[in-house]
Every structure is written in C-alpha cells, then in structure tokens.
Amino acid sequence: MHATTEFVVLVDEAGNALGTADKALVHTMDTPRHLAFSCHVYRADGRVLVTRRALQKRTWPGVWTNSFCGHPAPGETPASAVVRRSMAELGITVTDVTPVLPDFRYRATDASGIVENEICPVFTAFTTDEVNPNPAEVAEWFWMDPIELRVAVATAPFAFSPWLGWQLEQWRIPVAAA
C-alpha cells in the first residue's frame, strides 16, 4: 500500500497562491507561509468540541486545541476542506460551516523548533454525530462549555495550542442560550 502525498498551498502575504509543497516536508524550522484552516465544532446544546492532538503529531503533539485543523488541497476551498477533514480526523459529518475569522493568520514555533506559518481562516460548524476520532490525529476529546474553555485557556495557556488562544482573543465564541 502506497501513501498518498498530501500537498499544501503556498501563499504570499496577501494570500495569493504561489504553488504547492509536500505537507510532510513543509513544516520545518523555516516553514513557508501556506494555507490552512481551523474549525470549532458545536453541538445543539452549545458545547464546543476541544481535542488533544495525538502524541505522534509533528507539531504541537499532545496539546489541547480547537476541534480540528487542516490544510485545503490545491484547488479546494477552506470550507470544503473543513467538511472533508471532519470525517478524516473526527469521524463526523458537519453542517452549517461558517467563517468567523476569515483573515486569521499566525506564525508560531513549537518546543521542537518547528514553525507553523499559516493563513488560517477559522470556521464554526455543527454536528449531531458521535465523535470517533482517528488516533493518528486525536489523543483525547471533550465537549466543553465555551466560557469554561476561555477560562481554561486563560488559566493554563501552555496546555493549549497558541492558535487557539489567539483565536479566542480575536473572536467571542458563541455561548449557549439560557
């Protein structure tokens, strides 16, 4: 069985596509800017899904983060990538995929020295499915009250991905109606 090469879209400062690169080779200590996405998945009760990245992930292994992240394939929109990756990472289908921070971008270096350098629109989505995560992507998961998530990230930022903290600073995540 041959592994399929996954490509990321390289972009300039304005977000214009410059070409592609092998995802397995792009995350280094000098990562070129590329297109990604983040998604926060909600249930009908207003809880948001947080996940702990698998320990074998190349970047930020074992940290808690938003529901899932990924990279659009060449020619794929970030919203379409959200739908595709929700099944691949979490075993769920999502609906109502909505951009909430369409211009989010960040550059961060993890403890190993690997750099993330992404233009990364942030989305929300909803599911009614039971989470069945891919263990190569997700070590643990938890449905959380959005206010409790904010408190947890503010109290222990070292336990969470830096992009989650920055997203929460820029966006007031929805709170379930009382």
Backbone hydrogen bonds, N-H to C=O, Kabsch-Sander energy under -0.5 kcal/mol:
donor,donor_aa,acceptor,acceptor_aa,energy
8,V,21,A,-2.8
10,L,8,V,-0.6
10,L,19,G,-2.3
11,V,33,R,-1.8
12,D,16,N,-2.0
15,G,12,D,-2.0
18,L,10,L,-3.3
19,G,10,L,-1.0
21,A,8,V,-1.8
23,K,6,E,-3.3
25,L,22,D,-1.6
26,V,22,D,-1.2
27,H,23,K,-0.9
28,T,26,V,-1.1
31,T,28,T,-0.7
34,H,117,N,-1.9
35,L,9,V,-2.5
36,A,119,I,-2.5
37,F,70,G,-1.8
38,S,121,P,-2.0
39,C,68,F,-2.4
40,H,123,F,-2.4
41,V,39,C,-0.6
42,Y,125,A,-2.7
43,R,47,R,-1.9
46,G,43,R,-1.8
48,V,144,M,-3.0
49,L,41,V,-2.8
50,V,142,F,-2.8
51,T,65,T,-1.5
51,T,66,N,-0.8
52,R,140,E,-2.9
53,R,51,T,-0.6
53,R,63,V,-3.0
54,A,137,E,-2.0
57,K,54,A,-1.6
62,G,53,R,-1.1
62,G,54,A,-0.6
63,V,60,W,-1.3
64,W,159,A,-2.6
65,T,51,T,-2.8
67,S,39,C,-0.6
68,F,39,C,-1.6
70,G,37,F,-1.9
76,E,73,A,-2.6
81,A,77,T,-2.2
82,V,78,P,-2.0
83,V,79,A,-1.6
84,R,80,S,-2.2
85,R,81,A,-3.2
86,S,82,V,-2.0
87,M,83,V,-0.9
88,A,84,R,-1.5
89,E,85,R,-2.9
90,L,85,R,-0.5
90,L,86,S,-1.7
91,G,87,M,-1.1
92,I,86,S,-1.5
95,T,126,F,-2.4
98,T,96,D,-0.5
98,T,124,T,-2.7
100,V,122,V,-3.0
101,L,122,V,-1.7
104,F,101,L,-1.6
106,Y,118,E,-2.4
108,A,116,E,-2.2
110,D,114,I,-2.7
113,G,110,D,-2.0
115,V,28,T,-3.4
116,E,108,A,-3.3
118,E,106,Y,-2.4
119,I,34,H,-2.2
120,C,104,F,-2.3
120,C,118,E,-0.7
122,V,101,L,-1.6
123,F,38,S,-2.5
124,T,98,T,-2.4
125,A,40,H,-1.8
126,F,95,T,-2.4
127,T,42,Y,-2.0
132,N,90,L,-2.8
134,N,89,E,-2.6
137,E,134,N,-2.2
138,V,134,N,-2.6
139,A,52,R,-3.2
140,E,52,R,-1.0
142,F,50,V,-2.3
144,M,48,V,-3.0
144,M,142,F,-0.5
149,L,145,D,-2.1
150,R,146,P,-2.0
151,V,147,I,-2.2
152,A,148,E,-2.6
153,V,149,L,-2.6
154,A,150,R,-2.2
155,T,151,V,-2.4
156,A,152,A,-2.7
159,A,156,A,-2.0
160,F,157,P,-1.5
161,S,64,W,-2.4
165,G,161,S,-1.5
166,W,162,P,-2.3
167,Q,163,W,-2.5
168,L,164,L,-2.5
169,E,165,G,-1.7
170,Q,166,W,-1.4
171,W,167,Q,-1.5
173,I,171,W,-1.1
